[in-house]
């Protein structure tokens, strides 16, 4: 049986199109509460609170209030948001992926599917212009479900109006790739630019010939 034709290239966002490092933020937050960095991760970042925020179950203000109560945080809202957001950076890897996505756009529809919250989305949108080349951007806080819940993949498939097997999907988290694969999406774990190119080639996905086009130099480290 011939391979299904790929029509859509679906990218994850964090640690794929934009890199992030939570450690500096955790270290900074620890300076404004009595909790250790490990406790902050366990009580806050790895708790259901962050997950619920990514589902859009409460506002940014409510998220801050919960963080303040759980961590006994001595930090105002604006300062908290600044620390919470400044975990992202644009690497040479991200720059290469932006260029690849631009080339793919010549022959395929391109979209983003991300677990994220409204604060991170706004920050990335304002500071890293990666969204402008994508046809659709599917965000967990808008959909009301987070990966690996298959609801979010199904919503994306429905909105794209294609069959699951017509979608190529790349994500840095294997468990999220596995969930998408169960629906028939052609899913691959992102490990490097070189691996992504190999994965694309395995499905006969052809890059366009567009000249290099990157975000402004200011977004490089």
N, C-alpha and C positions, 0 to 999 in steps of 0.2 A: 504494500500500500504506500503511495507517495506521501511525503511529508505535507502536513497542512501548511498553507501559505501564511507566513507571518505578516500581519497588517499593522500591529501596534507594538512599539517598544516601550515597556513600562519600567520606570526607574524608581528605586527607593531614594529617599532624600538623605537622611543622616548617615554619615560615614561612607556615602557614595558620592552624591553631588556636592555635599558640603560636609566637611569633617567637624568632629566635636571632641572635646575632652572635658569631662565633668570634674576631674580631680582639682583643678585650680578653684572652681566654684565651691566645692565642698570645703576646701581649705579656708577660703575666705569666709564662708558661712560659720565655720567653727570658731572664728574670732568674735562672733557676735552671739554666742550661746555657750552653755556649759557642756554641751554634748561633744563627744569625740567624733572624728571624721567617720569612723566605722559605724557609730551610732546614728549619725546623720543619714548615711546610706541605708541602714537597716530600717530606721523609723520613718524616713521620709521618701528618699528616692526609690527604694525597693518596695515601698508600701502600696496599698491600693489607692492612695490619694493621688499620686502622680498618674497612675493608670486611669483613674476617673477623670482627671483633668484632661487627659488626652482624648477621652471619649466625649468631652464637652459637657460633662454632667454638672459643672459649676463654673462660675465666672472667675476671672483672674483675681479679683478682689477676695473672693471666697477662698481661693487657693492660697493666697498670701496669709489670710487669717488662720487657716488650718496649719500652715507651716509655722506661723508664729506661736500658736498654741502648743503644738507637738514638740517643738524644739526650744520653747521658751526664748524665742528669738528677740534680741534687742536691736532691731533693724527696721527702719521705716519702709513703706511700700515701694517708693521709687528706688531706693538703694537695693532692696531685695530683687526687684525686677531687673535691675542692671546686672547684678551678679548672676541671676538665673539665666539671663540671655547671653552673657558674654562667654559662652562655652564653645562657640562656633568659630571656625577659621577656614579660609579658602586656600587649599594646598595646590601644588603642581599637579597632583593626581586629579583633583577636582577640575582644574583648568583643562586637563586632557579630556576628561569626561564631557565637559561642556562642549568641547570641539567635536567629539565623537557624536554627541546628541545632535549637534547642528548638521553634521554630515548625514546622519540617519534620517533627518527630517526631509531630505530631498526625495526619499523613496518610501518612507513609512510615517505613520502618525506616531507622535511621541507624547508620553504622559508621565506623571509622577503619582505614586501611591505611598503615603507617609503616615506613620504614627507620630503625631505631633500635637502640640497645644497652641492655643491662640497667641500666647506671648511669644513663643519661639517662631511661629509662622510670621507674625508681624515683623519681628526682628530680622529674620532672614530676608524677607521681602524688601525691607528697607535698606539692608546693608550688603546683600549678595544677590545681584540680579540674575539668578539662575532660572526663575520662573518664566521669564519673558518669551522663551523659545518653545515652551510646551503648550500643546493644544488643550490639555486638561490637567488639573491638579486635584487629586483626591486626597482629602485630609481627614484623619480620624475624628478630630473634634467636630467637624461639620457632618460627618456621616453618622457618628454616634456609636462607632465600633472600632476596635483596635486589632491589628494583626497580632496573633494568628487566627482570630475569629474569622471564619469564612464569610461572614456577613459583609465585611468590608471589600473582599475580593469580588463577591457577587454583585455588589452595588457598582463597582468599577466596571465589571464586564457588561452589566446592563446599560450603563451610561455610555460606554464605548460602542455598543451596538454590534459587537462581533462575537464569534464563538471563542471559548477559552483557549482552544488550540491555535487560534490566530494571534495570540498574545505571547511575546517574549518578555519575561520579567527577571530583573536582577535585584538582589537584596543581599546585604552583608550578613544577615542572620539566618543560619541554616534552617532553624525551626519555622521561620516565616516562609522560606522558600518551599519547605516540605508541605505546608498547609496549602499554598497556592497550587502546587503540583497535583494535589489530590482532586482539585477541581478541573484539571486538564490543561492548566496554564503551563506553557513551556518555561520552566523556572530554573534559575541558575544562581548559585551562591557567588556573590562578588568578593573576590580576593585581591585583584589587581587589574589594572588597565589591560595588561597583556592577556590575562585569563578571560576578561570580558570579550576582547576581540576574537579569541579562540572560540568562545561559546557562541558568539554571533555567527562566526563562520560555519560552525557545526550545523546550523540551520539554514545555511546558504543566504544569510542576511548580508547585503552588500552596502558598504559605506558609500555615500555620495562623494563628489569631487570638490565640494565647497572648500574655498580657501580658509585658512585658520582664522577663527573668530572667537575671541576670548572676552570675558568681562574686563573692565578697566584694571589697569596695573595696580591700582590702590588695593585691590582685593587679594593680591598675592602677599604671602608672609614676608 
